C-alpha cells in the first residue's frame, strides 16, 4: 500500500511538473508559430505626414506638372474626349489625347495601364465599382468580362498619338 501511495505521489508530482513547464514555455512564446503573410503590414501611422525626400525645386516642378495635367484633363473632358473609369487623374489618357475607359470596359477590349492599376487599387468610380467582381483566380471582372490591359499594338498606337501631339505645331 505504501508503494502504491508513493507511485501516486510521483505521478501527481510529475504531472504538476509537466504542467508547470508547459505553462512557462507557453507564456514566454517559445513554441509560438510564426505568422506568414503575402504582403507586409501597411504602416498607416504616419504615411500622410512622411517627409517627401525630394528637392524643393523638384516638388515645385511636379506640382506645376500636376496642375497643367489637370487643366489638360478639363479641356479633354469639355471636348468629350476624356471619360475615366477611376477617381484618380489619368496621365496616360491625358498625354495620349484622351480616351473613354468606361467604353473600353464595356467593350471588353482592355484598358490603359493607369486605369488597370487604379481598378486593382480599388479606385473605381462608384458606378463602375458596382459592376466589378472577382473570379476564382482573384482577377477583376467587369460585368463578368475579364479586365485586361491594352494590347501591345494598341499601346504602340497610343504612343504614336502621344508623339504626334508633342510634335504638333500650335499657333500662338
N, C-alpha and C positions, 0 to 999 in steps of 0.2 A: 504494500500500500504506500509506503514511504517512497518507493521507486516511482510509482505512478504519479504522485504529487510532484515529485522532482521533475519528471518529464513534462507535466502540465505547466509548471512554472517556467521551464525552459522554453516551451512553445509560446507562451504568453510573452515572455521577455523578448524572444526572437521576433515575434510579430510586432511588438511595440518598437523594437529597434528598426525593423524594415519600414514601418510606418513613419518613424522619425526621419530616417534617411530619405525616404520618398518625399516627405514634406520639405525638407531642406533643399533637395535638388529641384523640386518644383518651384519653390518660392524664389530661387535665385536665377531661374531660367536656363539651367544647364542643358536640358534636353528640349528646349523650345524650338519648334520648327521655324525655319526662316521663310518669310513670305516672298513670293516672286510675282512680279507684275510685268506686263508687256511694255509699259511706259512709266517713266519716273513720275513721282507725285508732283502735282502742279504746286509751285510755290507762289501762293497768292498774297503773301504777307505784304510785300512792297513792290509788286510789279508796276503799279501805276506811278510810284514815287522813285523808281530807279533813275539814276542819272544817266543821260544819254552820253555814250562815250564817243562823241564826235566834236570836231572843232566847231566853234560858233558860226564861222563862215559856211561850213558845210550844212549845218542845221538851217541857216537862213536860205541857202540855195534850195534845199529840199522843201522848205515851207513855200517858197516862191513857185517852185515847180508844181506843188500840190494845188496852190491857188490857181495857177494857169490851167492845169488839167481840169479843175472844177469849172472854169469858165468855158473851156472847150467842150466839156460834157454837156453843159447847159445849151450851148449852141447846137450841138448834135441833137439833143433832145427836142429843141424847138423846130429843127428841120425834120423831125420824125425818124432820125437815124440812130437813136440810142435807146434801147429798151432792155435794161438789165434784169436778171433773174435773182440778183442778190442785193443786199443792203449796202455793201461797200462800193466805193468808186472803182470802176474797172479800167485801169490804164491801158490794158491791151485793146479793148474795144475802142477807146478814145483815140489812141495813137494810130489805129488802123482804119480810121474813118467811120467808126460806129458799127452797130450790129444789133440784132434782135435775139438775145439769149433765150427769151421765152419761146419764140417761134422755133428756135433750134431745138429746144427741149420737146416741144410739141411734135416736131417732125422726126425726132429721134436720130438726128444726123450728127450729133456731137456738139459740144460747147467749147468755148475758148478755155485756155488753161486757168485763167483767173477765176472765171465762173465755176469751173470744175473744182478748184481748190476751195473756194468760198462755200460751195454747196456741201462739201465734205466737212467744212468747219462749222456747219450749222447756221450759215448767214443768209439762207434763202429768204426772199420776200415771203410774207405771210401766205399769199395766195399760191405761191409755188411750193412752199414748205408743206402745205396741206395735202399736196399730191405726191409727196416723196415718201417712199417706203424703202425697205432693205430686203435683199434676197437672202438665201441661205448662206451665201459667201460674204455677207455683210456689205455688198455693193449697193450703191444707190440706184433706185428705180424712180422714174417719173411717169406716172400713170402706167405702171407695170412695164415700162420700157427702160432698158439699161442705160444709164447716163454714161456716155463716153466723151473723151476729149476729141477735138477736131482731128481729122485725118492729117497725115503728113502733107499731102497735096494741098489741102485747104489751108494749113498753116503757112505753106510757102506762098500761096496766093495772097494771104493776108499780109505777109511780109512785103510782097511786091507792092501792094497797095500802100503800105507804110512808106516804102522808099519813094513811090510816086508823089505822095503827099509832101515828103521832105524836099523833093526836087522841084515841086511846082513853084513857078514864079507868081508872086502875088503883087498886084499893083498897089502902091501906097495910097 
